[in-house]
Structures are given as C-alpha cells and as structure tokens.
C-alpha cells in the first residue's frame, strides 16, 4: 500500500477491510475495527466510498461523480483527491499504481 506520496488520478484505490459502514440519513459513518476510530464520511464521502468498493482508477471515480452531481470536474478532482489522501493516511483504503494488477 502506498502512503508516502500523494494520490493522483492515475492511482487505483479500493476500500480496506475491517470496517463497519452504516447509512445515517443521507450520510455514511464508519467504524474501523483495526484502529477503533469512528469516521463520518458525509454524503459525498459516502458516494466516494461506494465507488471504491472494487479496485478503480481515481479518474473513474471523478468521472462518475461529475456525471452524477452538478460539480465542475476540477473542483470534484480536488475534493476526491483530498478525501482519498485522508483515507490513505488513516490506512482505510489501499492505493496502488494504475499498472499494478
């Protein structure tokens, strides 16, 4: 898992294991079994979380969200990358280079 460099559109991401995620109204909340922390993913964070249930390129996540929501691609990209960087720092997602199987 990559943790030292920033995530880019060319990375592949996927949800980590050992998490319990629940819908709370329009938002998702998560308990990480491995570190015992709770996270409020929010509505958009929850949508991103749903997008990464299987390994996917970050660029595909941005594309999907810009199709689903009224958001400029550059703004969406910035927010998705920042959110995924946060999840990676917490060890909640796995990140690999796009060319890694």
N, C-alpha and C positions, 0 to 999 in steps of 0.2 A: 504494500500500500504506500502510495506517495503522500508525504506530509510536509516536506520542506519547501516545495515550490508552489507557486500559485496555480490554481486550476485555470485551464483555458478551454475554449470551445472545442479543442481537439482531444480533450481527455474523455475517457469513458468512466462513468460513475454508476454505482449501484448501492442500494441500501445495505447496510451492515446487518448482522444477525443479532439476536438477543435484545430485541426491542419490542415493547408493547405499545401499540398506537391505537388511540381511540378518537372518534369524532365527538367533539363537544360543540354542538350547534354548527356553526359554519367553519370552525377551526379544528385543527388536529393537535392533540397533545401526545407526548411520547414519554415513556419511562425506559431508560436504558438500564437493562439488567446488569450489564457489565460494570457500569460506573455508579449506579444508584441515583442518577440525576433525572429530574423531570425537565422536559422541554416543551414549550408552547410553540408549535410550528406555525401557527396562524393559518389563515385561509390560503394565501398564496404559497407559503411554505409547505402546506399540506398538499397543494396541487403539484408542487415540485417533487415532494416525497412520493406521490402516486406515480409520477413519470419515471422515477428511477427504481421501480420495483424489479426491473430486469436491467442488465447492463445496457447503457445507452450513451451515445455521444452527447456531450453538453450542448452542442449546437442543435441537436434534435430536440432537446428539452426547450431551448429558447424558441425554436421554430414552432413547436406545439403550443407554447404559452402565448406567443404573439398571434397565433391563429384563433385561440380561444378567448383571449382578453383584448380589450382596447388599450394597447400599450405600444409605444414605439419600440422597435427592435433594439436600439442602442440602450434604452432605459431597462428593458427586460434583461438584456445580456448582463448589464452591470449588476442588477439585483440578483439574478440567478448565480452569477459567479461569486458574489459576496456571500450569499446564503450557503452555497456548496463549500466554499472555503471554511466557513464557520463549522459546518458539519464535519468536514475532514479534520479540522483541528481537534474536535471532540472525539474523533475516532468512530463516528456514527455511520460513515459511508466508506466504501472502498473506491479508490481512484487509481486508474491505470492509464498508460499511454494508449492512444487510439489503435495503434498497431499491435497491441498485446491481445492475444486471443482470450 
